[in-house]
Amino acid sequence: MAMGSLDFYVNTLNTFFGISRCGSGVPILGIPMEDTVSFRPGTRFAPGVIRQWSQYFEFTPSIDLGFDVLSKACDLGDVSLLQGLVDRNVERIKAVVNEALSRWGRVISIGGEHTLSLGTAKALSENKGSYGIYVHVDAHLDSREEWPIGQSLSHATFVRHIVRDVKPQLFMFLGPRSYDPEELTFVKNLENSVLLTTKDLKLMSKYELRTWVRELLDSYSGPIHLSIDVDVLDPSIMPGVGNPEGLGLSYGELLRVVEAVLDHGGSRVRVVDLVEYSPPNDPNLMSLPVIIKLVLDVLNYLT
């Protein structure tokens, strides 16, 4: 399938869950980006591994809402990237996602390192002419000025680029539990940001979380971008990541966040990124059933 005049699209042998190639439905796009990984490499293999093995799982979301979740999805293939050229790859991601938004109105991306969310954020802003809320679900803040020292754009710094280049109305940081003091100060000093740590989320009831999310989403206009780094989950259930952090969320706790944002965000949620799964760092693919379930659950709540 061609993406208009773009040359950055690659068809794949398998499709996610065996679903059809994109003609109609919510497109799932693979973004095998791995240019700035600073600890354990392997995220570029995630879309391919998930596609290959998703055929063998039951396609059942966590909560039955009475419809076939895969009936509203299609596979858009992968973005063709240039290994190691982070700036050019961000622009390629922006171009493909921008056109996908024009054709289908929304995109679920499967990464790939978290830097890709800069590309999807730029695409959303350019396509819709505005950018409402960026929801960052992650064990880390990804808001350093440089990381490694001397590198201004990486998986640990890209949020600063979203601040400068995209200028969301609101930043929601959900689930961080490991950060540099300097980036924590940066986030807290943003006039338009809110933060709930892993501990905060664990202490909140489902009702408290839903009320808090609803009030925030209703207070701002514009499209919503939900970006989930799966290292927000505890390594006991998600060992296959590049930068694991102990004492993370359970899957049920993450699902409460996803449900609240997608339920209350509704049709305003235009982009969902699921990033940082790293198959080479996943013993016996133990994390795979979890990320498969997460894709199904996102489709389940996406309206």
N, C-alpha and C positions, 0 to 999 in steps of 0.2 A: 504494500500500500504506500502510495506517495503522499508526502506532507506538502502539497502545493509545490512551490519551487524549492523547498528545502531539501538538502542532501544529507540530513543528519538523522535519518530514521532507518532502523534496521529491523526487518522481519526476523522472527525466531522460529526455530524448529517446533518447539512446544508452545502451548499457550497456558496462562495461569488457569488451573483447575479444568483444563480442556475446554474453556469457553471459546466463543467464536472470535475471529479477528474483528476489529472495530468497524462497524457500520452504524450501529446505534447502541445506546447504553452508556454507562459510566466507564470511561476508558481507564484501564490500568496500564501505566507506563513504567517500564524498567529504566532505571538510571544507574548504570554500573560505574559510578564515579569513585575513584580512589587516587587522589592526587596529593593529599596533605596528611595522610594518616600518620600519627606520631608515635603509636605504640605497636599494636598488633595488626598487621595488614590482612586484607581478605574481603573487604566489603564489596569489591567489584564483582565477586562471584554470586552475591545474594540473589539478584533477579533470576539468573539461570538455574540455580539450585532450587529456589522456590518453585519456579515453573515446572522443573523436571519432576519433583517429588509431590507437588500439590495434587497430581492426578490420583494419588493413592490414598488420599484422606477422605473421610466423610465430609460433606459440604454443609455441616450443621453449625450455625452460630450459637453463641452461649445462651441466648434467649430466643425462643421461637415467637416471631412476630406475625406468623401466618402466611409467609410468602417465601418463594425460592430466591435466596439472595443473589445467586449467580445469574438469574434471569435478567437482571438489570445491569450486567457488567459485560465489557468486551476487552480484548487484549490489543493494545496499541504497539506492542513490540518494545524495542529498546532505543534509547538515544545512542547514536554512534559518537563516541568520545575520543579525544586525543590524550593518551595516557601522560599525565604529569603536567599538562598545560591548563592549570586551574582557571585562569581568567577566560581563556577561549572556551573552555568547557561550560563555564557558567553562562556564557553568551549563547552557546548551542542549546543548553537546557532552556534558557529563556525563550529562544525562538520556537522550539518545538512545543513547549507548554503553552505559549501564547497562541499558537495556531490551534492547538487542541482545545483551549478554552473557547476560541471563536467557533469551533465546530460542535463541541459537545457541552460546553458551559461549565464543566468541572473536570478534575483530574485526580486520580489516586496515583501517587508515584511510589515505586519500590526502589530504595537505594541499597547500596551506595552510601558514601560518607555524607555527613550532615551538611557539609558545605553546599550541597545541591539545593538546599532550601533558599539560598540566596538567589539562585536562578529562578526557582518557582515563584518566589516573592516578587522579583522584578517582572516576571511574566504576568502575574496577577495584577500588579499595579498598572502596567502598560495596557493590558487588555481591558480592564474595567475603568481606567481613568482615575481610580482612587484606590486606597488600600485601608481597610478598616482595622482589623484586629489580627495580630500575630500571636498564636498560642504555641508556646515552646514547652513541650513535655519532655524532660531530659534530666538525667542525673547531674548534668553540668550546665553552666550558664552560657558557655560558648561565647563569652563577651570580653575576652582578653584583647589588649591592643595589638600584641604580637604573640605568635606561638607557632613553631619555635622562635626564639629570639631572632629578630630580623625578618620574619615572615609575617606580613600584614594580613593576608587572607588564608585562612585555614579552617579546619573543622572546629577549632577552639576560638576563632575570632569573628566568624561570619556574621554574628548577630550585630556587631558594631557596624558592619557594612549595610545591614538592613536598616539600622537606625539612620545612617547617613544618606543612603541611596533611595530608600523606599518610603521612610517616614510614616510608619503606621500610626493610626490614632491611639492605639493601645497595645501594649505588650503584656501578655500573661505568661509568667514563668511558673510552671507547675512541676514539682517533683525534684528540684535540685538538692543535692546533698554533699557535693564536693566542688569547691571553687577556690580561686585565688582571691585574697582580700581586695586586691585592686579592682577586679571585675565585679565583685559583689558591691563595692562602693559605687561603681559605674551604674550598675542596674538600679540600685536603690535611689540614685540621684536623678534617674530619668523621671521627668514630670509625668509621663504617661505609662507607668508600669506598675504591675502588682505581682507579688511573689508569694507562693505557698511552697514551702519545703516538703520533702518527703514526710518528715515528722508531722507537719501541719495537716497534710492530706490524710495520714493515718488516723489522726485524732478527730477528723470531721466525720459526722454522720452523712449518709447519702443525701438526706434532705438538706442539711446545711450546705453541702457542696453544690447541689443543684440550685438552691436559692442564690448562693453567692455567684455562680456562673451566670444564671439567668439575669440577675440585676446588672452585671457588668456588660453582658452582650446587648442587653436592651438599652444601655446608656450610650452606645456608640453605633454609628451607621457604617455602611460599607461592607465589602466582602470580608470573609473570615478565612484565615489560613491556619490549619492545624498541622503542626509538625511534631512528629513523635519519634524520638530516639529510643530504641528498645532497651538501651542500657538503663533507662529509668526503672526497669524491672530488676528484682533481686537476682544476682548471679546464680542462685540455686535453681532458678527456673529459666534463666536466660544467660547461660554461660558464653554463648556464641557472639560476643561483641568485642570490639577492639579495645575499649577502655572500661572494664568492669569496675563497679563500685559496690561495696557491701551495704547491707541493710536497706535494700530497695523496696519498691512497691511489690505487692502480690499482683497476680493477674486480675483478680477481682477488684482491687483498688484502682488499677489502671482502667479497667472497663468502666468504672463509675465516672472517671474523668471523660473518657471517650463518649459515653452515653450522654452526659450532661452537655458537653459542647455540641455534639451533633444534634441532639434533641432540640435544644434551645436555639442553636444557630440556624437549623433548618436549611432552607435553600440558599442562605447567605454563605454557607461553607462551600467554597469553590475549589480549594486545593487541600488535599491531605497527603502528607509525606510520611512514609514509614521507612526509617533509615537505620543504618549502622549494624544490621545483622551481618555477621562475618562467619560464613560456613567453615573456613579452615580452622577457626578457633572454637568450633562447636563439637565437643567430643561425641562421636556417634550420632551427630545431628540431633542432640537432645533438645535444642531450642526450637527446632523446626515445627513441631506441633503447636507451639505457642504463637509463633509468628503467622502460621497458617490460620489459626483461630482469630488472630487480630485482624487480618485482612477480611475475613468473613464478617467479623463483628462491625468493622467500619462500614462495609457494604450494607449491613443489616440496618444501621442507624442513619445512614446517609439518605436524606430525603430530597 
